[in-house]
Amino acid sequence: MRKSVPDPPPETSTKGNPTDDPPRDRSALYRAIDFYLTGEQPSAPDELRFYNVSEDVSFEDAQLYLADLLRCASVTAYQCGDQLKGAERAMVFSVWHLLEIAKAMVDRSIDCLGMKQG
């Protein structure tokens, strides 16, 4: 015997299309239920982040960490681009170039912080 409906049926949005992001839809459902049960306004979407930075992190520490993240991203882009050819290689090296510019600006801001403190 064949079932005409999958078990369980796929989650669908209000338009009847399968959802692209079930966790986001689930969090929207939970916010709606919380509002209905408690009467409180749901939290803003900005509060739903994968990463949060502690309020104790100083500007200088954040800049140093950012410089390190940009260095890692730059190395990753360069290594990936080195394996490609043609337009794909050019695109990855364009990203690498932008990362290098951003890192140079962050490095300069760190140097300026050092001049102000010294």
N, C-alpha and C positions, 0 to 999 in steps of 0.2 A: 504494500500500500504506500503510495507516495503522498507526501504532504505538499499542498500548494503554497504554504506559508513557512518560511524558515523558522526553526525553533532555536533560540528566541528570535523574533523579528528584529531587523536592524533599527537602531534609533533613528528617528527622523525629525527634521526641523518642522516648523509650522507650515512650510511650503510643501511638505511631503518629500523633500529630497533628503538623502542620508546626510547626517551632520558631518562636517569636516573636522570638528573639534569637540568630541563628546565631553572631555573634562570641563571645558569652558561652559557648555550647555548645562552640565551638572551643577557648576558653581552658581550659575544664574538661577537654576531651580532652587538651590538651597537659600539664596538671598531672598527669593520671592516667598518661600515658606517662612523664613525668619521674619520677614516683614508682616506677613499675614498673622503669624502667631504672637509676635511681640509688639507689633505696631511701630518698631524702630525702622528708620531709613536704612536701606542696605548700604554696605560699605562701597566706597568709590572704587572703580576698576583699577585706579592707580595703586591702591593698597595691595592688589593681588600681583605680587612679583615673585620671580624665582629666587632673586638675590636681594638682600637688604644690607645696607651698610650701617654699621653701628654709629650712633651719634658721637661716640668717643673718638672716632678717627679724625685726626687733624687734616687740614688742607694739604700740608706738606706730605704727610703719609699717604694721602689719597693720590697726590701727584706722582709720588714714587711708585706706588702700586700700579697706577695707570701707565707709567713709562715701562714697567716690566711687562704688563699685559700687551702693550703695543709691540714690544720687542719680540715676545713670543708669537704674536699674530704675524708679524713681519717675517720671521724665520719660517713659519708654517706656509705662508703664501709663497715665499721664495722657493721653498723645497717643492711645493706642488707645481709651481710654474715651470720649474726646471725639468719636469717629467712630460710636459705638454709640447705641442707644436702648433704653429699657425696662429689663428685668431684667438683660440682658447689660451694659448701661452701669453699673448699680448694682453688679454683681459686680466689674467691673474697677475701679471707683472704691473699692470696699472693699479690694481688693488695694493700690491706691495709698495709701489711708489707713494700712494696716498697714506699708507700706514707709516712710511718713513717720514713723510712731511709732518704728520700728526705727532710722531715721536719726537722729532726735532723741536716742535713748538712746546711740547710738554717739558722736554729737557731744558729749553730756554726759560720756561716759567720757574723751574726748580732752581736754575742758576740765579734768577732774579730774586727768589726767596732768600737764597744764601747771601746775596749782596745786601739785602735789607737788614738781615739779622747780624751781619758782620760789621 
